[in-house]
Amino acid sequence: MVLAGGCQNTGGSRGSSGPTPVASGDINRARSLTSQADEAYRRGSFEQADKLYRESLQIYPSQTGAWNNLGNVLMAQKNYVDARAAFLRAIDLEPDRPEPHTSMGRLYLEAKYAEDSLEHFNEALAIDPRWLPAIRGKAAALHQLARATPEYSDMLRTALLLESDNEWRVFFDRERSRVEQALLFGG
């Protein structure tokens, strides 16, 4: 699972009186905590990553990437309810980024709601039609659902052009063969 890094450069917490300014030093501290959380996540130290992301977001709550990555940590811990809330916060902050939509799709797919995951993968692909993580997720969902459409076949051809990971290339190639056969024989 790849972390969707990045932080928004502006903002602060929004309260009833509007945005609260965040001092430059506080933003730097928050970003440092986010970097430490990213590293803890990569090491598989999910509890530490969770703590560090939350501490960072207390200081600077406008970090889309930190919200998204907190959701990834919570998903790794099978805490789907809180992961969903973190992904929704990331989407609220930056609805035009494909990462949190893709993460939401992965959450639904992992929770065995393949049909519902498609909505979120499609939202990510509407933002960036070549966003490989969303293409991977959508292909996994359509595979689970045993779908075969000409549009899906086209997406798989695009995926094969974009993909550099050999395991995914093998999956996309096998899936493309399955879909083309199903379309050819009407099944």
JODA-V97324 format. One line per field, one symbol per residue. phi: phi as a letter, one per 20 degrees, with the letter a starting at -180 (. if undefined). psi: psi as a letter, one per 20 degrees, with the letter a starting at -180 (. if undefined). A space follows every 10 residues. Layout:
BEGIN
phi=???
psi=???
END
This chain:
BEGIN
phi=.efefocfec oafddfenfe fdfgffffff fffffffgff fffneffffg fffffffffc feegffffff gfffffemef fffgffffff fffbfedfgf ffffffffff emdgfffggf fffffffbfd fggffgffff fffgelebcg ffgfffffgf fefdffffff gfffffffff ffffdmd
psi=pppnrqqqir aaqoahjaqp qpqghggggg hghgghgggg ghijmhgggg ggghgghhgn jknghggghg hgghghjkmh ghgggghhgg ghgnijphgh ggggghghgh jkmgghhhgh hhgghhgnij oghhgggggg ghghilqoqh hggghhgggh hhpipgghgg ghgghggggh gghgjk.
END
